[in-house]
Amino acid sequence: MENFIPPFDFHRVIVAPWTTDFALFGWIVLMGFLVGAACGLVGNYLLLRRLALMGDAVSHSVLPGLVIAFLLSHSRGTGPMFLGALAAGVLATLIIEFIHTRTRVKQDAAIGIAFSTLFAIGVLLTAIYTSQVDLDAECVLYGEISFVPLEPAARFAGFTLGPASVLRMGGVFLGVALLAVVFYKELLVSAFDAGLARSMGVNPAVMHFGLMAVLSIVVVSAFEAVGAILVIAMLILPGATTSLLTKRLPLIHAGAILHAALSAVLGLHLGIWLECSLAPAMVVAGAGLFTLAWIVSPEEGLIVRWRRRAPAGPAALSAR
Amino acid sequence: MTKIAAITFLFLAGAAGLHAARVSDVSSTDWTGQAARFLSLRDPAVRYAAGGAVLMGVCCGVLGGFVVVRKMALMGDTLSHAVLPGVALGFLWNLSKDPVAVFIGATAAGLLGTSLVRAITHTTRLKEDAALGLVLASFFALGACLVTMIQRLPTGNKSGVDKFLFGQAAAITAGDIGLMLAVTALVLGLVFLFYKELLVVSFDGGFARASGLPVVWLDRGLMLLLAFSVVIALQAVGAVLVSAMLITPAAAAYLLTDRLHRLLALAAAFGVAAGVVGAFFSFLGHNLPTGPLMVIGASTVFTGAFLLGPRHGVIARWWRRRDRAARTRRENTLKSLYRVCEEREFAGEGVSLTELARLRRETIEDAQRLGDELARHGLATRTDGMIYFTPSGRQRAAEIVRNHRLWELYLTNSANIAADHVHEDAEKIEHVLGEEVVRELERRLNYAERDPHGRHIPSVADIHRSAGLSGEARPR
């Protein structure tokens, strides 16, 4: 058992990542933060529109697209990978719609059938072509955020900038943030009141498909770092945590970015201490933050609820 | 269902006690040889793998039926991911695959996950979808941390904990089979005993509560059984895809039947088929993960039901639609023939193709084709260039015309729609009005004889007479 949980060495766990090993762990923390922040911003709108599980469906169904793109193009270039993932995502949406509208199977089951089938095909292809595909089951499940610093660094005009995937994720994050600022009002209105949005000249269908497109771009860029399943947590946890603390959307956005930063840092230390995979550790840290918010939230926290309930009798009922 | 379980039990009882060789120990490269070895069930390991697949299919299929009709598919997904940390803790118990420890750990984790979903939705503003996704991914992350920690241990990599992610039926042992058998028996027994209660709760919660059923306890019991069946399916399908074995076979069965007991039996049969096919291909293809293969098998079954289902299937519905369209086309032809006869006040027999074509504004070839179609269905006879009603054809034609004109009159008289706006609607309804509705319409319209355009509405007597007369006066 003492092998299982390594001793807590302050220098190894807390100091070294920021000093001697910073060249290595700096990129990992940055990547974790960028993934969490970009996903968090998109996820806030998924939460508002009650589409949280679309993230689940999209992240699972892009896998076969990625694998087939790898197999056909023999490279992990951004272009083919993205096209493959996009095609798989669109296919999943079509299958869901087809099953849901043409049969009496309900939407939830249709989603389950479509993404599990596509995911199964993807896993099978990775298992068959392990040697040719630069993806394996581990990467699909836990992500390979630890390998980020090992990537060849991208260079621009003679400057060494950093690992390509971190730069790409940074670009995606900035793009998502820019979209969130530019279309702030449209997104807000169409999430809460489709009728009002239409009267203001915002087409809800366009907003929906735009959101889905951005979602799939974010999911695909984050895929190598955090895999297919953890990305769901990256989408939902930041917004869910901060929406327990505030109701104002700008504050929820800011809180989501803060949550992403905190869970990247805390998760890094947790993962180094326990010597486990780093991406899951970041999600566990994020889940820990959610639990904390759930307990101490000033309006609907467990402590507040428990206090309210403490004076037993009819007063407790009327207080609710 | 019980028959399947009994048969499984019999052939597994013969297998028990033999020392298991892993399927992975066997390294024959010959496809047909491998297939023959799987089908003959000579190897104990093959028997365990197949038996495990069968039990998994029965259990997941039966409970999946409830998942699909109660719209709990996403809850099943969350449950299946949430068991992972429990599996890892079960492994840690003595650092080996102890079926009972894994079972207890996984069930506890799954139930904890589903109760957390309920707690989050009850105590916060977060909606169910958010709570489901949150618990699913957080528990999975916790499990992933624990699994990577176990794999770091000296014995960890050999422990086979990774087999619980995508499934490996070949790793099923006699101990697993014992546990699976016990759980399957429990599931089938409880579903059988509480069938009526579960039925009522699944389809009408309000009625169930009103009639004093312990709804909360039934729900909790179902969730417990669901957790059990997810856990025993883990070894074969893996935590990531086990929800598909709950959803897909049952959804396929849902396309084929309306009765719950048939749905459960069919879902179990589909689950068994998918499981065995998955185990078979995994055995052929050098121990590919069984989970994805089983899921693809289940999806194939679903696609089959989706296309070929006799009532809800795409092909059947396409056929029915085509059938209906053909009948409508024939009836429209009959109506045109009737109109031609009516224009010359029923003088003379038969209608020439040119007259029909002119009325319908079509080519002679089209008119000819329509006439042939009527002849094939015994509604008319064809000679060169002429069409003659048969008695049944003439009767049906009069009926359609009557339906059309009655409906036009009804719309103008009772619904106050202008006379020039009623034709389109009558064009559609004339094909579906039944005798009883026609009687009612006639009564309400006081057996009117003229439609809004002043044309004669054939009465019952007219229709019968016309059928009889034209029968007598039929040429030849």
HADDOCK unambig.tbl for C-alpha pairs under 7 A between the chains (distance, minus, plus):
assign (segid A and resid 3 and name CA) (segid B and resid 153 and name CA) 6.89 0.50 0.50
assign (segid A and resid 4 and name CA) (segid B and resid 149 and name CA) 6.65 0.50 0.50
assign (segid A and resid 4 and name CA) (segid B and resid 153 and name CA) 6.80 0.50 0.50
assign (segid A and resid 47 and name CA) (segid B and resid 130 and name CA) 6.46 0.50 0.50
assign (segid A and resid 50 and name CA) (segid B and resid 129 and name CA) 6.48 0.50 0.50
assign (segid A and resid 52 and name CA) (segid B and resid 129 and name CA) 5.67 0.50 0.50
assign (segid A and resid 52 and name CA) (segid B and resid 130 and name CA) 5.37 0.50 0.50
assign (segid A and resid 52 and name CA) (segid B and resid 133 and name CA) 6.69 0.50 0.50
assign (segid A and resid 53 and name CA) (segid B and resid 129 and name CA) 6.15 0.50 0.50
assign (segid A and resid 53 and name CA) (segid B and resid 133 and name CA) 6.23 0.50 0.50
assign (segid A and resid 103 and name CA) (segid B and resid 312 and name CA) 6.65 0.50 0.50
assign (segid A and resid 105 and name CA) (segid B and resid 251 and name CA) 6.52 0.50 0.50
assign (segid A and resid 108 and name CA) (segid B and resid 71 and name CA) 6.64 0.50 0.50
assign (segid A and resid 108 and name CA) (segid B and resid 73 and name CA) 5.81 0.50 0.50
assign (segid A and resid 108 and name CA) (segid B and resid 74 and name CA) 6.37 0.50 0.50
assign (segid A and resid 109 and name CA) (segid B and resid 68 and name CA) 6.60 0.50 0.50
assign (segid A and resid 109 and name CA) (segid B and resid 73 and name CA) 5.34 0.50 0.50
assign (segid A and resid 109 and name CA) (segid B and resid 247 and name CA) 6.26 0.50 0.50
assign (segid A and resid 112 and name CA) (segid B and resid 73 and name CA) 6.74 0.50 0.50
assign (segid A and resid 112 and name CA) (segid B and resid 244 and name CA) 6.55 0.50 0.50
assign (segid A and resid 112 and name CA) (segid B and resid 247 and name CA) 6.90 0.50 0.50
assign (segid A and resid 113 and name CA) (segid B and resid 244 and name CA) 6.34 0.50 0.50
assign (segid A and resid 113 and name CA) (segid B and resid 247 and name CA) 6.81 0.50 0.50
assign (segid A and resid 113 and name CA) (segid B and resid 248 and name CA) 5.80 0.50 0.50
assign (segid A and resid 116 and name CA) (segid B and resid 241 and name CA) 6.45 0.50 0.50
assign (segid A and resid 116 and name CA) (segid B and resid 244 and name CA) 5.96 0.50 0.50
assign (segid A and resid 117 and name CA) (segid B and resid 295 and name CA) 6.35 0.50 0.50
assign (segid A and resid 117 and name CA) (segid B and resid 296 and name CA) 5.98 0.50 0.50
assign (segid A and resid 117 and name CA) (segid B and resid 299 and name CA) 6.44 0.50 0.50
assign (segid A and resid 120 and name CA) (segid B and resid 292 and name CA) 4.27 0.50 0.50
assign (segid A and resid 120 and name CA) (segid B and resid 295 and name CA) 6.49 0.50 0.50
assign (segid A and resid 120 and name CA) (segid B and resid 296 and name CA) 6.61 0.50 0.50
assign (segid A and resid 121 and name CA) (segid B and resid 292 and name CA) 6.72 0.50 0.50
assign (segid A and resid 123 and name CA) (segid B and resid 292 and name CA) 6.68 0.50 0.50
assign (segid A and resid 124 and name CA) (segid B and resid 292 and name CA) 6.16 0.50 0.50
assign (segid A and resid 127 and name CA) (segid B and resid 288 and name CA) 6.62 0.50 0.50
assign (segid A and resid 142 and name CA) (segid B and resid 144 and name CA) 6.81 0.50 0.50
assign (segid A and resid 229 and name CA) (segid B and resid 137 and name CA) 6.32 0.50 0.50
assign (segid A and resid 230 and name CA) (segid B and resid 137 and name CA) 5.60 0.50 0.50
assign (segid A and resid 230 and name CA) (segid B and resid 141 and name CA) 6.52 0.50 0.50
assign (segid A and resid 232 and name CA) (segid B and resid 133 and name CA) 6.54 0.50 0.50
assign (segid A and resid 232 and name CA) (segid B and resid 137 and name CA) 6.01 0.50 0.50
assign (segid A and resid 233 and name CA) (segid B and resid 134 and name CA) 5.75 0.50 0.50
assign (segid A and resid 233 and name CA) (segid B and resid 137 and name CA) 5.02 0.50 0.50
assign (segid A and resid 233 and name CA) (segid B and resid 138 and name CA) 6.27 0.50 0.50
assign (segid A and resid 236 and name CA) (segid B and resid 130 and name CA) 6.62 0.50 0.50
assign (segid A and resid 236 and name CA) (segid B and resid 134 and name CA) 6.14 0.50 0.50
assign (segid A and resid 237 and name CA) (segid B and resid 134 and name CA) 6.29 0.50 0.50
assign (segid A and resid 275 and name CA) (segid B and resid 149 and name CA) 6.65 0.50 0.50
assign (segid A and resid 276 and name CA) (segid B and resid 145 and name CA) 5.40 0.50 0.50
assign (segid A and resid 276 and name CA) (segid B and resid 148 and name CA) 5.33 0.50 0.50
assign (segid A and resid 276 and name CA) (segid B and resid 149 and name CA) 5.20 0.50 0.50
assign (segid A and resid 277 and name CA) (segid B and resid 145 and name CA) 5.96 0.50 0.50
assign (segid A and resid 277 and name CA) (segid B and resid 148 and name CA) 6.11 0.50 0.50
assign (segid A and resid 280 and name CA) (segid B and resid 141 and name CA) 4.48 0.50 0.50
assign (segid A and resid 280 and name CA) (segid B and resid 142 and name CA) 6.69 0.50 0.50
assign (segid A and resid 280 and name CA) (segid B and resid 144 and name CA) 6.15 0.50 0.50
assign (segid A and resid 280 and name CA) (segid B and resid 145 and name CA) 5.83 0.50 0.50
assign (segid A and resid 281 and name CA) (segid B and resid 141 and name CA) 6.93 0.50 0.50
assign (segid A and resid 281 and name CA) (segid B and resid 145 and name CA) 6.22 0.50 0.50
assign (segid A and resid 283 and name CA) (segid B and resid 138 and name CA) 6.39 0.50 0.50
assign (segid A and resid 283 and name CA) (segid B and resid 141 and name CA) 6.06 0.50 0.50
assign (segid A and resid 284 and name CA) (segid B and resid 138 and name CA) 6.14 0.50 0.50
assign (segid A and resid 284 and name CA) (segid B and resid 141 and name CA) 6.00 0.50 0.50
assign (segid A and resid 284 and name CA) (segid B and resid 142 and name CA) 5.86 0.50 0.50
assign (segid A and resid 287 and name CA) (segid B and resid 138 and name CA) 5.98 0.50 0.50
assign (segid A and resid 300 and name CA) (segid B and resid 123 and name CA) 6.75 0.50 0.50
assign (segid A and resid 300 and name CA) (segid B and resid 124 and name CA) 5.85 0.50 0.50
